[in-house]
């Protein structure tokens, strides 16, 4: 039985991506070689990298607007380090919004480079909301935020307008909704949440903000070096880049970000409506900040846990237990999640209500 995969990451991917990836592992482009063994300097892979970088910019509406796309290794966690290395000036400062575990991780790394100001935090409410009404210091070298908080199920609906570079970790909602992406100067996202398998990180950089920190940056951590080498400064993660390209191609055929946003809105509306209607459940995140990607919810009576767990497992649902920081359940509804799978979960929740 095919599972309904609600895992927060590595994520669900389109079936056609699995099919094409599987074929490429056996025989890539009828070359007699696997995608896992071709040279990263071969014409075939250079073409993959070029198309993946170009398509990422196209789908975000950033093509021809002074941005470069990179596929790097190290996950979003390495970007916690690369961002201040490239943007924080010697003796400067950076401003961060603390909305969850990954945002706090980015803050921790930035502190190694200089003054790091946390402009607001929802930690004292267990990150169940996005802080509002905060002020970003005008003398900060950049402002950093996390658009979607996978663990706690919150998502930024608005972003501050500031006169400085804006950096956003979009690891768990990249390509899921329409935004004015020109408002951001650096966007980074680990592929494994909504774009591809684990092993690569998409980094979108506006070139004009680079080279101003006054720091001597190790080559492997220097965005300018990676841009000059066309994302091939060192051996790139070949297979994750290829699978990410297949996902981006699928998204373009679907109609792009605007088309998938409509589907994501419908999926989120279906599940949240049941969470709010069903007297056995309650949402974990503030209603106005609920994530369309990661819905966190709890049973009102823990006595029903065993029964509910048995029922969703029997329905072929996988990956919905909540993170230990929140408890309860977390349904991750990334781009490739069909609404039919969301309906299966909703039906189980209704069946539990009728059963007890």
N, C-alpha and C positions, 0 to 999 in steps of 0.2 A: 504493500500500500504506500502510495506517495504521501510523504509527510507534508503537513502545513507548517512551514518553517518560520517561526517567530524569533529566531535567534537574533540577539543584538549585534552579533558579529563574531566571526565571519558571517557574511550576510547571505540572504537568498539572492539568487541571480536568475536571469531569464533562462528558460530551457534551451533556447537556441545557442546561448553562450556556452552552456555545458556541452551541447552536441558538437559545436564547432571546435571547442577547446579539446574535447576528447579526440576528435579526428586529427587535430594538429599535433597532439602528443604522439599519435601513431605515425602520421605521415603529413608533414607540413607542406602545403602547396605542391603536392605531388613531387616533392624533392627527394623522397626516399629517406629523409631525415626527420627526426622529431623536433618540434619547437623547443624542446628542452635541451637540444644539443646543437642547434645552429649557432653560428658565430654572431655575436652582437654587433660585429662590424660588417656583416653581410648586407647586400642590397635589400634582401627580404626584411631583415629586422630594422634597418635604417628607415625603410618605408613605413613599417609599423609605428615606430617612434614618431616619425614626422606627422603621420596622420592622426595619431592619438593626441599629440600636442595641439595640432591645428583644430581638431574637432572639439577638444575641451574648451578652447577659446570661443569657437563658433557657438556652441550650445549655451555659453554664458553671456553671449552678446558682447564679447571683448575683442573680437578679431579686428585688427587694424587700429587699435586704440592704445598702443604703447605697452601692451602686456606680453609677457612670455609665460609659457606653460612648461613645467618641468615634471618629470617622473623620477623621484628620488627614493632612496632606501631610508631605513631608520624609523619609519612610522611618524605619526604626528608628534610623538614624544621627542624626536630629534629636532623637530621644528621649534619646540619650546626653547631650544638652545640656539638654533640658527637665527631666529627672529631677532633677539637682542644682540647677537654678535654682529648682525648686518645693519641694524637700525639704531641701537642705543649708542649715543655719543659718549666719548670719554668724559666722565663727570656729569653726564646727563641723567635723565630719568625716563621712566616708562609708566604708563597708566594701564591698569588691568581691571576688568570687571570679573568678580568671582561668583560664578553661578553653578559650580559643581566640582567634582573630583578632578576632571581634566583641566579646568580653568585654574584650579589651585595648584596643579602640577606645573602649569606654565609659569605661574607667579613664582614658584619656588626656584625654577631655573633662572628666571630673569634677575633674581636678587644677586646672583653671582657677578652680574655685570654692572650694577649700579643701583641707584635709588629706584625702587619699584613701589608705586603707589597703588593700593587697592581702593578704587573709587567707590565701590559698594560691594556688599556681600550678602547672600541669603543663607550663609552657613548656619546661623543660629535658628533658622526654620528648617533645618535639614534640606536646604536647597529646593524647597518645594515651590519656589516662585522666582521670577526674574526681578531683581531690584529696579526701582523706578526713581526718577527725580534726582539722580546723582549728577555731580559736576566733574568734568574732566579737566585737570590742570592745564592751562593754556601753554605752559612751558614744557610739556611732556614731548618726548621725541616721537612717540607713537601711542596709539590706544589699541589695546588687545581685548577681544571678546570671543566667546564661544557661542555659536549660533544655536546649537541644539545640545542638550545635556542628556546623553543616552541613559545614564543610570537613574536619574531622577525624573525623567519624562517632561522636561520643560524646554521651551523653544522661544527664542527672541522673535518678537513680531515687529519690533521697530529697532532702529539703530541710531545712535546719536550722530548729530552733524557737528563735526569738529574740524578745526583747521590744523590738521596734522595727519600723517599716515594712519590709516585704519587697517588693522590686521585681524583676520577672523579665522578661527578654527571651525571649519564646516565639515568635520569628519563624518558626522552622522546625518547630515541633511543636504549634502552637496547634490546638485542637479534635481532637487525634489520640488522646488518652488521658484516662482519668478521673483527676482529682486533686481534692483538697479545695481548690478555688480561693479559699475564704475565708481561706486562709493567706497569700494575697498581697494587697498593698495597691495595687500598680500592676502591671499586665500590659501589655506592648506587643508588637506583632507586625506586621512588614511583611506586607502581604497576599500578596505574590508567592511566598511559599514554600509555603503550604498552604491559601490561602483565596480568592485572586482574582488579577487582573492587577496588575502593578506600578503604583504611583501613589497608594496610600493605605496608612495604617497604623492598625490598630485599637489603641486605648488604653483600657484598663479602669482606672478610678480609684476608690478608696474616698474619698468626699468628706471624711470627718472628718480625714484626714491633711493636708489642704491649708491654706494660709494661716498657717503656723506658722514659716516660714523667716526672717521679718523682712527679706526682700529686696524691693527694688523690681524687679518682673519686667516685661520688655517684654510688651505685651499679647498679641502673637501667640504668645508662649511660655508664657503663663499658663493652666494647666489650668482654673482657676476661670472665666476669661473664656470659654473654649470650652464649658464646661459650661453656663454661663448662657445662651449663645447656641445651645444645643442642637446643638453641633457644626457650626454655620453662622456662626461668627464672620467668616470670610472665605469666598470662593467655594470650595466643597468640590470634590474630584475626582469629578465626577458619575458618569462611566462606571465607574471602578474600584469605587465604592461600590455601584452597581447590580449589577455582576457578582459582587461579594462577597456581596450579599444573595441572589442566585440560588444561590450555593454553600452558604450557610447554610440556605436552604430545602431544598436537596437533602439536606443532612446531617440535618436534622430528619426528613424523610420516610424516610431510611434507618434511623432509630431513635436518632439523636443520637450523642453522643460515646461512650457505652458500646458501641453497636453497631459503630461504625467502629473502635474500639480492638480488638475481636475480629478484625476483618479485618486490621488492621495487624499484630497479633501473629502471625497466620497467615502473612502475606507475609514478615515478618522471619524467622520460624522456618524457612520453606522455603529462603530464600536463605542464611542463616547455616549451615544444616545442610550445604548443598552446599559452601560455602567451607571448612568444617571437615573434610568427608569427602574432598574432592577433593585429591589430593596435589600438584596443580599450583598450588594457590592457598593464601593465608593471609590472615587478617584483619589490618587495620592498627590497630584499636583494642582496648584491653583488653576481654576477654570480658564482664566484669561491667558495663562501661560502654557497651556497644554501643548505638548508636542504632537505633530501629525505623524512623526516617525516612530516614537516610542511612547506608547500609552501605559502608564503605571496605574495599577488599581489593587484594591485590597478587599478581602471578605470582611463584612461587618462582624461576623461570628466565626472565629477560628475553628469552631467545632465542625464546620462544613468542609474543612480543608481536604481531608482524606477522600471524601465523596467526590468533590470537584476535581481533584487530581486524577482520580480513577476515570472520571468521565472524559476529561479532555485528552488523556492518553489514549483511551479507547477510540476517540474520534480521529486519531492520527495527528494530533497537534504536538508540536515539538518546540522546546526553547522558550516557554513562557514564564518559568519561575523568575521572580523578581530578584534583583541584586540584593545582597545581604544588607546594604546600606538603607534600603527601603522596605524590603520584605514583600510579601504578597506576590503580585504578578506583573510582568512587563511584556506587552505585545509589540514587537518591533515590526512595523509595516512599511518596509522600504519599497523603493520603486517597483521592484519585480514581484511584490506580493499581490496576487490577484484578489479582487474583492470577494470572490467565492470562498477563499480561505477565511477571510474575516467573518463571513456569514456563518461558517462552521463554528467558529468560536462563540459568536453571538447565540447560535442555536443551543450550544452546550450550556451557556449561562442561563438561558430561558428554561432549559430542561432541568437544571439544578433547582431553579425556583419552584417548578412544578413538583419536583421530587420531595423537597423538604417542607 
